[in-house]
Amino acid sequence: MTGNVTEVTDANFDAEVLRSELPAFIDFWAGWCAPCRMISPIVEELAREYAGRIKVCKMDVDANQTTPVRYNIMSIPTLLFFNKGNVVDQIIGVRSKSDVRKVVDNVIAMK
């Protein structure tokens, strides 16, 4: 993981994501998940490209089970996009970088 991606847990999710000054998105993933490994480089690239404009986080669903249940994460990878503590969009499954970028741009524009 790069320095632009914050690893979040059930314990720090509210502080890191819901109370973030910036819009945020979180990648729910697991080490055994091949599609998660496919989208991970896209998430990390976008974290670098959008540094200072959106907070990018990752959560391992095997190590953290409370938050995924709270947000009804049924399959991974799932990307949830937050603005001012509220879910404003989601992507389920692997998507292209341009598809994810469109959602990121829309979330940033919501300020």
C-alpha positions as CSV (number, residue, x, y, z in Angstrom):
1,M,0.0,0.0,0.0
2,T,1.2,3.5,-0.8
3,G,1.4,6.4,1.6
4,N,-1.6,8.0,0.0
5,V,-3.9,5.1,1.0
6,T,-5.1,4.9,4.7
7,E,-5.7,1.4,6.1
8,V,-8.8,1.6,8.2
9,T,-10.3,-0.7,10.8
10,D,-13.6,-1.1,12.6
11,A,-12.0,0.9,15.5
12,N,-10.9,4.0,13.5
13,F,-13.5,3.9,10.6
14,D,-15.7,6.7,12.0
15,A,-12.7,9.0,12.7
16,E,-10.9,8.3,9.4
17,V,-13.9,8.2,7.0
18,L,-17.1,9.6,8.4
19,R,-15.4,12.6,10.1
20,S,-12.9,13.2,7.3
21,E,-12.5,16.8,6.2
22,L,-12.2,15.6,2.6
23,P,-14.7,13.4,0.7
24,A,-13.5,9.8,1.1
25,F,-13.7,6.4,-0.6
26,I,-13.0,3.0,0.9
27,D,-12.1,-0.2,-0.8
28,F,-13.4,-3.2,1.0
29,W,-11.1,-6.1,0.1
30,A,-9.6,-9.4,1.2
31,G,-6.2,-11.0,0.5
32,W,-7.7,-14.1,-1.1
33,C,-9.9,-12.1,-3.5
34,A,-8.5,-12.1,-7.1
35,P,-10.8,-9.2,-8.3
36,C,-9.6,-7.2,-5.2
37,R,-6.0,-7.6,-6.4
38,M,-7.1,-6.5,-9.9
39,I,-8.6,-3.2,-8.7
40,S,-6.0,-2.4,-6.0
41,P,-3.5,-0.8,-8.4
42,I,-6.3,1.4,-9.7
43,V,-7.2,2.5,-6.2
44,E,-3.6,3.3,-5.4
45,E,-3.1,5.2,-8.7
46,L,-6.1,7.3,-8.0
47,A,-5.0,7.9,-4.4
48,R,-1.8,9.4,-5.8
49,E,-3.5,11.4,-8.5
50,Y,-6.2,12.9,-6.2
51,A,-4.0,13.4,-3.1
52,G,-5.4,16.3,-1.0
53,R,-8.7,16.2,-2.8
54,I,-10.2,12.9,-1.7
55,K,-9.2,10.5,1.1
56,V,-8.6,7.0,-0.1
57,C,-8.9,4.1,2.4
58,K,-8.8,0.3,2.3
59,M,-10.4,-2.1,4.8
60,D,-9.7,-5.9,5.0
61,V,-13.1,-7.5,5.4
62,D,-11.6,-10.6,7.0
63,A,-9.9,-8.6,9.8
64,N,-12.8,-6.1,10.2
65,Q,-16.3,-7.5,10.2
66,T,-18.4,-4.8,11.9
67,T,-18.1,-2.0,9.3
68,P,-18.8,-4.3,6.2
69,V,-22.0,-5.6,7.9
70,R,-23.0,-2.0,8.8
71,Y,-22.8,-1.0,5.2
72,N,-24.3,-4.3,3.8
73,I,-21.1,-5.2,1.9
74,M,-22.2,-8.5,0.3
75,S,-19.4,-8.9,-2.3
76,I,-15.9,-7.6,-2.7
77,P,-14.3,-5.6,-4.0
78,T,-16.8,-2.9,-3.1
79,L,-15.9,0.8,-3.2
80,L,-18.1,3.1,-1.1
81,F,-17.8,6.8,-1.7
82,F,-18.6,9.2,1.2
83,N,-19.2,13.0,1.4
84,K,-19.7,14.6,4.7
85,G,-20.1,11.2,6.4
86,N,-22.8,9.9,4.1
87,V,-22.6,7.3,1.4
88,V,-23.1,9.0,-1.9
89,D,-22.1,6.3,-4.4
90,Q,-20.7,2.8,-4.7
91,I,-19.0,0.5,-7.2
92,I,-19.3,-3.3,-6.8
93,G,-16.7,-5.5,-8.6
94,V,-13.8,-4.6,-10.9
95,R,-14.2,-1.5,-13.0
96,S,-11.9,0.4,-15.3
97,K,-9.8,3.3,-13.9
98,S,-11.9,5.7,-16.0
99,D,-15.2,4.4,-14.5
100,V,-13.8,4.9,-11.0
101,R,-12.4,8.3,-11.9
102,K,-15.8,9.5,-13.0
103,V,-17.3,8.6,-9.7
104,V,-14.4,10.2,-7.8
105,D,-14.8,13.4,-9.9
106,N,-18.6,13.5,-9.1
107,V,-18.0,13.0,-5.4
108,I,-15.3,15.8,-5.3
109,A,-17.7,18.1,-7.1
110,M,-20.4,17.7,-4.4
111,K,-18.5,19.8,-1.9
